[in-house]
Amino acid sequence: MNDNTKKKLVPAYQTMMARIEDAKKSANHNSLQQHIDAAIETAIKLNELSHVEAERIGYYLRRDLQDAAAFIVDTEKALVDWINFDIELIENRLLEMFSIMVDQTQQELNNLQERARQATQWNSGEITALGVLYCDNCNHALHFQKPDFIPVCPNCGATSFHR
């Protein structure tokens, strides 16, 4: 993946997240999955992303939101604990977006939790939301204060991670 593509995809992740946030604020009662699908379609329709790029970003959003929902359901802790950062380091806008997106009905959270069990691996070259990922090989922590690409582990060179 070239640098121009990388520079385009992280802002696209944030734009699609903002579209989902806006849709959740409206009177529309679609599921989170439907809002993600609509954000994918909009990005393609507006020629912001290719079909492959939009689907990839949609996958990253689904994975990150499912992980957040599973954590909240499993531990009953606040989203800020999941992010594992000092609140002053987090952009209030991103925190608000995640709060709105994971504030769903219990049924939707349960559905997301089940899907999260199936999507619990993060790989180098993918985009992730804010939080901490741990290397599957050496358990080195990578801290993300904003959505960004996942690098190879700077400690051992491995390419797979978990929360």
C-alpha positions as CSV (number, residue, x, y, z in Angstrom):
1,M,0.0,0.0,0.0
2,N,1.5,3.3,-1.0
3,D,1.7,6.4,1.2
4,N,-1.0,8.3,-0.8
5,T,-3.4,5.5,-0.2
6,K,-2.5,5.4,3.5
7,K,-3.0,9.1,3.8
8,K,-6.4,8.8,2.2
9,L,-7.7,5.8,4.3
10,V,-7.3,7.1,7.8
11,P,-9.3,10.3,7.1
12,A,-11.9,8.1,5.3
13,Y,-12.2,6.0,8.5
14,Q,-13.0,9.1,10.4
15,T,-15.4,10.4,7.8
16,M,-17.3,7.2,7.7
17,M,-17.4,7.1,11.5
18,A,-18.8,10.7,11.5
19,R,-21.5,9.6,9.0
20,I,-22.5,6.8,11.3
21,E,-22.6,9.2,14.2
22,D,-24.8,11.6,12.3
23,A,-27.2,8.8,11.3
24,K,-27.4,7.5,14.8
25,K,-28.4,11.0,16.0
26,S,-31.2,11.2,13.5
27,A,-34.7,9.8,14.2
28,N,-33.7,6.8,12.0
29,H,-33.8,3.6,14.0
30,N,-31.7,1.4,11.7
31,S,-29.2,-0.9,13.3
32,L,-25.5,-0.1,13.6
33,Q,-24.8,-2.6,10.8
34,Q,-27.2,-0.8,8.5
35,H,-25.5,2.6,9.3
36,I,-22.1,1.1,8.5
37,D,-23.4,-0.3,5.2
38,A,-24.9,3.1,4.4
39,A,-21.6,4.8,5.1
40,I,-19.8,2.4,2.8
41,E,-22.4,3.1,0.0
42,T,-22.0,6.8,0.5
43,A,-18.2,6.7,0.2
44,I,-18.5,4.7,-3.0
45,K,-21.3,6.9,-4.4
46,L,-19.3,10.1,-3.8
47,N,-16.2,8.5,-5.3
48,E,-14.3,9.1,-2.1
49,L,-13.2,5.5,-2.0
50,S,-13.1,2.5,-4.3
51,H,-15.5,-0.4,-3.5
52,V,-12.6,-2.4,-2.1
53,E,-11.3,0.5,0.0
54,A,-14.8,1.3,1.4
55,E,-15.5,-2.3,2.3
56,R,-12.1,-2.5,4.0
57,I,-12.8,0.6,6.1
58,G,-16.3,-0.8,6.8
59,Y,-14.7,-4.0,8.1
60,Y,-12.3,-2.0,10.4
61,L,-15.3,0.1,11.8
62,R,-17.3,-3.1,12.4
63,R,-14.4,-4.8,14.1
64,D,-13.6,-1.8,16.3
65,L,-17.2,-1.2,17.3
66,Q,-17.8,-4.9,18.0
67,D,-14.7,-4.9,20.2
68,A,-15.9,-1.9,22.1
69,A,-19.4,-3.3,22.5
70,A,-18.1,-6.7,23.7
71,F,-15.9,-5.0,26.3
72,I,-18.7,-2.9,27.6
73,V,-21.1,-5.9,27.8
74,D,-18.4,-8.2,29.4
75,T,-17.0,-5.8,31.9
76,E,-19.8,-3.3,32.4
77,K,-17.2,-0.6,32.4
78,A,-17.3,2.8,30.8
79,L,-15.9,3.3,27.3
80,V,-13.1,5.5,28.7
81,D,-11.8,2.4,30.5
82,W,-11.8,0.4,27.3
83,I,-9.8,3.1,25.5
84,N,-7.2,2.9,28.3
85,F,-5.9,6.4,28.0
86,D,-6.0,9.6,30.0
87,I,-9.2,11.4,29.0
88,E,-7.2,14.6,28.3
89,L,-5.3,12.8,25.5
90,I,-8.5,11.7,23.7
91,E,-10.2,14.0,21.2
92,N,-13.7,14.7,22.7
93,R,-15.2,14.3,19.2
94,L,-14.0,10.8,18.8
95,L,-15.1,9.8,22.3
96,E,-18.5,11.2,21.6
97,M,-18.8,9.3,18.3
98,F,-17.9,6.0,20.0
99,S,-20.3,6.7,22.8
100,I,-23.2,7.3,20.5
101,M,-22.3,4.3,18.3
102,V,-22.0,1.8,21.2
103,D,-25.1,3.2,23.1
104,Q,-27.5,0.6,21.4
105,T,-30.2,-1.6,22.7
106,Q,-29.1,-4.7,24.7
107,Q,-30.1,-6.9,21.8
108,E,-27.8,-5.1,19.4
109,L,-24.9,-5.2,21.9
110,N,-25.4,-9.0,22.3
111,N,-25.3,-9.4,18.5
112,L,-22.2,-7.3,18.3
113,Q,-20.6,-9.3,21.2
114,E,-21.1,-12.5,19.3
115,R,-19.6,-11.1,16.1
116,A,-16.7,-9.7,18.2
117,R,-15.7,-13.1,19.3
118,Q,-15.1,-13.9,15.6
119,A,-13.2,-10.7,14.8
120,T,-10.6,-10.3,17.6
121,Q,-7.4,-10.1,15.6
122,W,-5.8,-7.0,14.3
123,N,-3.0,-7.1,11.7
124,S,-0.2,-4.8,10.5
125,G,-1.4,-2.7,7.6
126,E,-5.0,-2.4,8.9
127,I,-6.5,0.7,10.5
128,T,-7.6,0.6,14.1
129,A,-9.5,2.9,16.4
130,L,-7.9,4.4,19.5
131,G,-6.9,2.1,22.3
132,V,-4.1,-0.4,23.0
133,L,-3.2,-3.4,21.0
134,Y,-0.8,-6.1,22.2
135,C,1.6,-8.1,20.1
136,D,0.5,-11.8,19.8
137,N,4.1,-12.8,19.8
138,C,5.8,-10.7,22.6
139,N,2.8,-8.9,24.2
140,H,4.4,-5.5,23.4
141,A,1.8,-2.7,23.8
142,L,1.0,-0.3,20.9
143,H,-0.9,2.8,22.0
144,F,-3.2,4.5,19.5
145,Q,-4.5,8.0,20.4
146,K,-6.4,8.3,17.1
147,P,-7.4,6.0,14.3
148,D,-4.2,5.0,12.5
149,F,-2.5,2.2,10.6
150,I,-1.2,-0.7,12.6
151,P,2.6,-1.1,12.2
152,V,4.6,-4.2,12.6
153,C,5.6,-4.8,16.2
154,P,8.6,-2.5,16.9
155,N,9.8,-5.0,19.5
156,C,9.8,-8.3,17.6
157,G,8.6,-7.6,14.0
158,A,5.4,-9.7,14.4
159,T,2.2,-8.6,12.5
160,S,-0.7,-9.8,14.5
161,F,-2.2,-8.2,17.6
162,H,-5.1,-8.4,20.1
163,R,-6.8,-6.0,22.6
